[in-house]
Amino acid sequence: MTGQPIPVIIDCDTGVDDALALLFAVRHPALDLRAVTCVAGNTDVDGVVRNTLTVLEQAGAPGIPVGRGAERPLLEPARSARHVHGADGMGDLGLPAPTRVPADVDAVTLLRREILASPRPVTLIPTAPLTNIALLLRTHPEVTRNIERIVFMGGAVTTGNATPVAEFNVWHDPEAAAILLTAGVPITMYGLDVFMRVVVPAGEVHRLRASGEPGTRLAGELLAHRPTAQGEQPEAEEAGGLGDAGAVCAVADPRGISTRLLPVEVSLAPGPSRGQTVVDRRPRPGESEIHEGGRERALVDVALDVDVDRYVKLYLETVER
């Protein structure tokens, strides 16, 4: 590592894999985690705040401010993913309640304060529905002068998970995602195409779970978490995906992903394509542009490939520090 740590702020909906992302961000020496902001997504926003404070406490993090944000998307009702992340949003691990408390300002105010106060431009890492970020950009557009880049976990080039074509974070608040793409700063999309591929082998997960250090052990328990439908038997296999944590790895070590600068837009119309990130990989304009004229679309660095072994090694070395 050379130079000063990168100032980062994580906006999350903690969540099993958001928790993995926080553990990594706290412990990687090249990252200076300046704040964490919380939004409804995997669970309700108060649950997200509680989970975030718990993870920071278990990790032995310094007093990083945590801000409570939006309770619901801009237009839609909140729709949780407790069926994936457990009733408490954190795999129902029975973790103790945190002794820490959130900041005395809301998430948007905290984001503005920390971005503008940073002596160096901040990298924003949203790993959640983008409601807080959209509200920030619309309320305080001046923050973009001190944002280096936004690296968001969201979207998909090919297959979705919330719908056949839409990824959960973008699907949860498509209007917010569309606002993000107009931020006027460099954006990297760490979507499902790479998100699903970075898996920690079972042997490594087992080793983490046996650790005597609370943060390392928590990483192992989170990686081992498996959602099971009613009546299903839990899987014995402990291999676990890094999920959102991969987006933070991509900030610490951007050479681990391959990206292309491509036009991206979010489908906002009602129906089966709502929430889709439409990524244009064509080598030349098509008939639509020729006959109807091109409309302005955001250019985004879209992650298309990932060095899985590199990020698994990076994650394990970091959380075991």
Secondary structure, DSSP 4 states (H G I P E B T S, - for coil): --SSPEEEEEEE---HHHHHHHHHHHH-TTEEEEEEEE-SSSS-HHHHHHHHHHHHHHTT-----EEE--SS-SSSPP---HHHH-TTSSTT--PPPPS----SS-HHHHHHHHHHH-SSPEEEEE-S-SHHHHHHHHH-GGGGGGEEEEEEE---SS--SSSSS--HHHHH-HHHHHHHTTSSS-EEEE-HHHHTT-EE-HHHHHHHHT-SSHHHHHHHHHHH-----TTPPPPS---EE-TTHHHHHHHH-GGGEEEEEEEEEE--SSSTTTT-EEE---SS--HHHHHH-PPP-EEEEEEEEE-HHHHHHHHHHHHT-
